Amino acid sequence: MNKIIIVILVSYTSIFSQVYPEFLDAINPDTTFTISINKNVDLIKVVSKIDAFSSEVYGIYNLKIYNPLNNQFIQEIKDTMDGNLMWANIILVDVNVDNYLDITLVKDITDQGYRLFDFWIYDNKSKSFKYNSAYSDLCCNMKIDTTNKEINIGYFNSLEGYSQERTYQITPNLPVLTELSETQDFNSNGIDSVLIKEYNLINGNLNLLKEYKVIKGNGWQ
């Protein structure tokens, strides 16, 4: 348990400005732990378990949150696990960069090995966690840049020869898409090329900035 607390507290004092939820230490969902959710050492106690359906493949997260100082009940979080239970984990990360840790539940894993998350964002006004669909819809390979308050997403599918990179500006409740780059492999007259499209946000609308082809083998890695 001490190890878990140390790992989470380091996220506030780290010299690094980027956090990768894919590689953060995960907490087993069948456990009880006490954690500080901000620099002021506001503590919460989480009693967590995951209940399997009859198939024993899918399940339901059940987290009960208490004030550890007086054991007062705060809230209960229930969420579904859509993939195999072996991937079920809890990750604590400040996804919206408000200096409060948020509860991240691993929802599933893609064929490419990327984890999908449900985010429960901490609301300091109500002193509770609230499910946020906008952040939960982000996929995949998330990188949080706490300095610039941006989220960078990289999705790569080698089987389909397709990749996509997106940048979102972080706001308290909504990630705002600001840049998008798409790459698609294709064959034309025997020439193996990739088509690249780059977009940016102009007056609130995502517009095509430029589109170009790169022939593989000509400086392409």
Protein Blocks (a to p, Z undefined) as FASTA:
>chain_A
ZZmmmmmmmmmmpcbfbdcfklgccddfbbcddddfbfnopacdddddddddfkomaccd
ddddddfklopafbdcddddfbdfklgccddddfkonopacddddfbdcfkopacddddd
ddfklopacddfklmmpcghiacdfklopaddddddfknopacdddddddfklccdfbdc
ddddddeehiacddddddddeehiacdfbdcdddehihpZZ
